[in-house]
Amino acid sequence: MNIFKYVTSYLILTLLAACGGGSPSTPLAPSSSQTWLVATGASSQAEALQALDFYPNTLTIDAGDAITWTNTTSIPHTISIPPAGQTPPPGPPQPPVGSGSFDGSAYISSGFMNTGGSYVVRFTVPGTYKVYCLVHQPEMVATIVVQPYGAALPATQSAIASDAQADMVIDLNAASASLASFPYPGGPHLAAGIAPGLAVGAPSQSTVMRFLDGTTMASSITVATGTTVTWTNQSNNVPHTVTFPAAGQGPPGGSPDKVPPAPGATYDGTALRNSGTMPPGASYSLTFTAPGTYTYYCLFHDGVGGMIGTVTVQ
């Protein structure tokens, strides 16, 4: 998506933020409560560049105010809020938990929030709370400071929206700049995703969700019969797969992390080959033994604007 078009819309919507209702624990004047807007992730270049953060990622509000988180990207996120000082339950993201009102006493979560999804939470009790995306820890963690009702706010909605715009641009530009660090020139070695700092770096809030054969996002290569091609996950923040179905078939269904590896060091187009989940730094190789043009997928991100490539064997 066009990040600048998104941010303009974000600013306008923030300035028109609606007023909310009262808190169940404190008598509030409904006309005085505010609704704040937060973008959950950001993307550009047909979803190839992804920013893994909340925009803004620190927000001070008053008790009785609400926050609306909206996912404008093609990858899922969650809005998960434990009581102050606690962390979310371990394990994969759970279904939605709790309601849209948070008093600091019990964990609530949106569950998976897909493209266009929104989640609204009204904060009724002062405190400092952490908000997690369970899909993208540790990169996506935000802080919400809830002041007593009626306390002076440190920033206006328009100022917060402007800062959020600047942060989005920085993170998406960092994803784009990471292409220049492609480490495999001159050979049949591809990057399965890339991020600032490459696989050995600290988890970044920026990432590229494409197969890369160089410093541009070109994921189609041509090789001679008998060539071995290697893919390495050069992201430091997301897993990927390299999955070749039998020629003419689509990728296997089901949760990507539940699709088992399909063993075999060679590929002739007749049977599935699958790396299984590749964490940062993991590599996978196949030797191509039969001519043809073969399509392959990252099962986690093939729907994210298309983390899909082709190998043409001559």
C-alpha positions as CSV (number, residue, x, y, z in Angstrom):
1,M,0.0,0.0,0.0
2,N,1.0,3.6,-0.4
3,I,2.3,4.6,3.1
4,F,1.9,8.3,2.5
5,K,-1.7,7.9,1.4
6,Y,-2.3,5.7,4.5
7,V,-0.7,8.2,6.9
8,T,-2.7,11.1,5.5
9,S,-5.9,9.1,6.1
10,Y,-4.6,8.3,9.6
11,L,-4.1,11.9,10.4
12,I,-7.5,12.9,9.2
13,L,-9.2,10.1,11.1
14,T,-7.3,10.9,14.2
15,L,-8.4,14.5,14.1
16,L,-12.0,13.4,13.7
17,A,-11.8,10.9,16.6
18,A,-15.1,10.2,18.2
19,C,-16.1,10.8,21.8
20,G,-16.7,7.7,23.9
21,G,-18.9,6.7,26.9
22,G,-18.3,6.6,30.6
23,S,-16.3,4.1,32.7
24,P,-18.1,1.5,34.8
25,S,-15.8,2.3,37.7
26,T,-15.7,6.1,37.7
27,P,-18.5,8.5,36.8
28,L,-17.3,10.2,33.7
29,A,-18.7,12.9,31.4
30,P,-19.2,11.0,28.1
31,S,-18.7,14.2,26.1
32,S,-15.2,14.6,27.6
33,S,-13.8,11.1,26.8
34,Q,-11.7,10.6,23.6
35,T,-11.1,7.8,21.2
36,W,-7.5,7.5,20.0
37,L,-6.4,5.7,16.8
38,V,-3.4,3.4,16.6
39,A,-2.1,1.7,13.4
40,T,-1.1,-1.9,14.0
41,G,1.8,-2.4,11.6
42,A,2.4,-0.6,8.3
43,S,3.4,-1.7,4.8
44,S,4.4,-0.5,1.4
45,Q,5.4,-1.7,-2.1
46,A,2.6,-4.1,-2.4
47,E,3.1,-5.4,1.2
48,A,6.7,-6.4,0.5
49,L,8.0,-3.9,3.0
50,Q,6.6,-4.4,6.5
51,A,7.0,-2.3,9.6
52,L,6.4,-4.3,12.8
53,D,5.3,-1.8,15.4
54,F,2.4,0.1,16.8
55,Y,2.0,3.7,15.5
56,P,2.2,5.3,18.0
57,N,3.9,2.8,20.2
58,T,3.6,5.0,23.4
59,L,0.4,6.8,24.2
60,T,-0.8,8.7,27.2
61,I,-4.6,8.9,27.7
62,D,-7.1,9.5,30.5
63,A,-9.2,6.9,32.3
64,G,-12.4,6.6,30.3
65,D,-10.7,7.1,27.0
66,A,-10.8,4.4,24.3
67,I,-8.2,3.2,21.8
68,T,-9.0,1.8,18.4
69,W,-6.3,-0.4,16.8
70,T,-6.6,-1.1,13.1
71,N,-4.6,-3.5,11.0
72,T,-4.0,-2.0,7.5
73,T,-1.5,-4.7,6.4
74,S,-1.9,-8.2,4.9
75,I,-0.3,-10.0,7.8
76,P,-2.2,-10.8,11.0
77,H,-1.5,-9.1,14.3
78,T,-3.0,-9.3,17.8
79,I,-3.9,-6.7,20.4
80,S,-3.1,-8.5,23.7
81,I,-3.1,-6.7,27.1
82,P,-2.2,-8.4,30.4
83,P,-2.6,-6.8,33.8
84,A,0.2,-4.3,34.7
85,G,3.5,-6.0,35.3
86,Q,2.5,-9.3,33.7
87,T,3.2,-10.8,30.3
88,P,0.7,-12.6,28.0
89,P,0.1,-16.3,28.4
90,P,2.7,-18.5,26.7
91,G,2.0,-20.4,23.5
92,P,0.5,-19.4,20.1
93,P,-2.1,-16.6,19.9
94,Q,-5.4,-17.7,21.4
95,P,-8.9,-16.9,20.3
96,P,-10.4,-13.5,21.5
97,V,-10.3,-13.2,25.3
98,G,-12.4,-10.8,27.3
99,S,-14.4,-7.7,26.3
100,G,-13.5,-4.3,25.0
101,S,-13.2,-2.8,28.5
102,F,-10.0,-3.0,30.5
103,D,-9.7,-2.2,34.2
104,G,-6.2,-3.7,34.6
105,S,-7.4,-6.9,36.5
106,A,-7.7,-9.5,33.7
107,Y,-6.0,-10.3,30.4
108,I,-7.8,-9.4,27.2
109,S,-6.9,-10.1,23.6
110,S,-8.3,-9.5,20.1
111,G,-7.2,-12.9,18.8
112,F,-5.9,-12.8,15.2
113,M,-6.8,-9.4,13.6
114,N,-6.5,-9.6,9.8
115,T,-6.5,-7.0,7.1
116,G,-9.0,-4.2,7.9
117,G,-9.7,-5.6,11.3
118,S,-10.2,-3.2,14.3
119,Y,-10.2,-3.7,18.0
120,V,-11.5,-1.1,20.5
121,V,-10.6,-1.1,24.2
122,R,-11.8,1.5,26.8
123,F,-9.4,1.9,29.7
124,T,-11.2,2.5,32.9
125,V,-8.5,2.4,35.6
126,P,-5.3,4.5,35.7
127,G,-2.0,2.5,35.3
128,T,0.7,1.7,32.9
129,Y,0.0,-1.2,30.6
130,K,1.8,-3.1,27.8
131,V,0.2,-4.1,24.6
132,Y,1.6,-7.0,22.7
133,C,1.2,-8.5,19.2
134,L,1.6,-12.2,20.0
135,V,2.5,-12.9,16.4
136,H,5.5,-10.6,16.3
137,Q,7.2,-10.6,19.7
138,P,9.5,-9.0,20.8
139,E,9.3,-6.3,18.1
140,M,5.7,-5.3,18.6
141,V,5.2,-4.1,22.2
142,A,3.5,-0.8,23.0
143,T,3.0,1.2,26.2
144,I,-0.3,2.8,27.3
145,V,-0.2,5.2,30.2
146,V,-3.7,5.8,31.6
147,Q,-3.9,8.9,33.8
148,P,-6.7,9.8,36.2
149,Y,-9.8,11.1,34.5
150,G,-9.5,14.8,33.6
151,A,-5.7,15.0,33.9
152,A,-3.9,17.2,31.4
153,L,-2.7,15.3,28.3
154,P,1.0,15.7,27.2
155,A,0.2,15.8,23.5
156,T,-2.6,16.5,21.1
157,Q,-4.1,13.9,18.8
158,S,-2.6,15.8,15.7
159,A,0.9,15.9,17.2
160,I,0.7,12.2,18.0
161,A,-0.5,11.4,14.5
162,S,2.4,13.4,13.1
163,D,4.9,11.5,15.2
164,A,3.3,8.2,14.1
165,Q,3.7,9.2,10.5
166,A,7.4,9.9,11.0
167,D,8.0,6.5,12.8
168,M,6.3,4.6,10.0
169,V,8.4,6.2,7.3
170,I,11.6,5.5,9.2
171,D,10.7,1.8,9.7
172,L,9.6,1.3,6.1
173,N,12.7,3.1,4.8
174,A,14.9,0.8,7.0
175,A,13.2,-2.2,5.4
176,S,14.0,-0.9,1.9
177,A,17.6,-0.1,2.8
178,S,18.2,-3.7,4.0
179,L,18.0,-4.9,0.4
180,A,21.5,-3.4,-0.1
181,S,22.9,-5.9,2.4
182,F,22.0,-8.9,0.3
183,P,25.0,-11.2,1.0
184,Y,25.0,-13.7,-1.9
185,P,26.1,-12.0,-5.2
186,G,27.0,-14.2,-8.1
187,G,25.5,-17.6,-7.2
188,P,22.3,-19.6,-6.9
189,H,21.8,-18.5,-3.3
190,L,18.7,-16.6,-2.4
191,A,17.5,-14.8,0.7
192,A,14.2,-15.9,2.1
193,G,13.3,-12.5,3.4
194,I,15.7,-9.9,4.7
195,A,15.9,-7.4,7.5
196,P,18.3,-4.7,8.8
197,G,21.2,-6.5,10.5
198,L,20.4,-9.7,8.6
199,A,19.7,-13.0,10.5
200,V,22.3,-12.3,13.1
201,G,21.0,-8.9,14.1
202,A,18.7,-8.0,16.9
203,P,15.0,-8.4,16.1
204,S,14.2,-5.4,13.9
205,Q,10.9,-3.6,13.5
206,S,11.5,-3.6,9.7
207,T,11.5,-6.6,7.3
208,V,11.2,-7.5,3.6
209,M,8.8,-10.4,2.9
210,R,10.1,-11.6,-0.4
211,F,12.4,-14.2,-1.9
212,L,15.5,-12.2,-3.1
213,D,18.0,-12.9,-5.8
214,G,20.0,-9.8,-5.3
215,T,19.5,-6.2,-4.1
216,T,16.1,-5.9,-5.9
217,M,13.0,-7.8,-5.1
218,A,13.3,-10.3,-8.0
219,S,12.3,-13.8,-6.9
220,S,12.4,-15.6,-10.3
221,I,15.7,-17.3,-11.3
222,T,16.8,-19.5,-14.2
223,V,19.3,-22.4,-13.6
224,A,20.7,-25.3,-15.5
225,T,19.5,-28.9,-14.9
226,G,21.5,-30.3,-12.0
227,T,22.0,-27.0,-10.2
228,T,21.6,-26.8,-6.4
229,V,19.9,-23.7,-5.2
230,T,20.0,-22.6,-1.5
231,W,17.7,-20.3,0.4
232,T,18.7,-18.7,3.7
233,N,16.3,-16.8,6.0
234,Q,18.1,-13.4,6.4
235,S,15.3,-12.0,8.5
236,N,15.8,-11.6,12.2
237,N,12.1,-11.2,13.1
238,V,9.9,-13.6,11.2
239,P,10.0,-17.3,10.1
240,H,9.6,-18.4,6.4
241,T,9.3,-21.6,4.5
242,V,10.5,-22.7,1.0
243,T,7.8,-25.0,-0.3
244,F,7.6,-26.5,-3.8
245,P,4.3,-28.4,-4.5
246,A,4.2,-30.9,-7.3
247,A,4.2,-29.0,-10.6
248,G,0.7,-27.6,-11.4
249,Q,-0.5,-27.8,-7.8
250,G,-1.0,-25.2,-5.1
251,P,0.7,-25.0,-1.7
252,P,-0.5,-27.3,1.0
253,G,-3.2,-25.9,3.3
254,G,-3.3,-25.7,7.1
255,S,-1.4,-23.7,9.6
256,P,2.2,-23.1,8.1
257,D,3.9,-24.2,11.3
258,K,1.9,-27.5,11.3
259,V,2.9,-28.5,7.8
260,P,5.8,-30.9,8.2
261,P,9.0,-30.8,6.2
262,A,8.8,-32.9,3.1
263,P,12.2,-34.6,2.9
264,G,14.3,-34.9,-0.2
265,A,17.4,-33.2,-1.6
266,T,16.3,-33.2,-5.2
267,Y,13.2,-31.9,-7.1
268,D,11.9,-32.9,-10.5
269,G,8.4,-31.5,-10.2
270,T,6.6,-34.7,-9.3
271,A,6.4,-34.5,-5.4
272,L,6.2,-31.9,-2.7
273,R,9.3,-30.5,-1.2
274,N,9.1,-28.4,1.9
275,S,11.7,-26.9,4.2
276,G,9.4,-26.7,7.2
277,T,9.6,-23.6,9.4
278,M,12.9,-21.8,8.8
279,P,13.8,-19.5,11.8
280,P,16.3,-16.7,11.3
281,G,19.6,-18.0,9.8
282,A,18.2,-21.3,8.7
283,S,19.0,-22.6,5.2
284,Y,17.4,-25.0,2.8
285,S,18.8,-26.5,-0.5
286,L,17.4,-28.4,-3.5
287,T,19.0,-29.8,-6.6
288,F,16.8,-29.4,-9.7
289,T,16.9,-32.5,-11.9
290,A,14.3,-31.9,-14.6
291,P,13.6,-29.0,-16.9
292,G,10.5,-26.9,-16.3
293,T,9.3,-23.8,-14.5
294,Y,8.4,-24.4,-10.9
295,T,6.5,-22.1,-8.5
296,Y,7.4,-22.1,-4.8
297,Y,5.9,-20.4,-1.7
298,C,6.5,-19.2,1.8
299,L,3.5,-20.8,3.5
300,F,3.5,-18.0,6.2
301,H,3.5,-15.1,3.7
302,D,2.4,-16.2,0.3
303,G,-0.7,-14.1,0.7
304,V,1.2,-11.0,1.8
305,G,1.3,-9.5,-1.6
306,G,2.9,-12.7,-2.8
307,M,6.0,-14.2,-1.1
308,I,6.1,-16.5,-4.1
309,G,8.9,-17.3,-6.5
310,T,9.7,-19.4,-9.6
311,V,12.7,-21.5,-10.6
312,T,13.1,-22.1,-14.3
313,V,15.3,-25.2,-15.0
314,Q,16.8,-25.5,-18.5
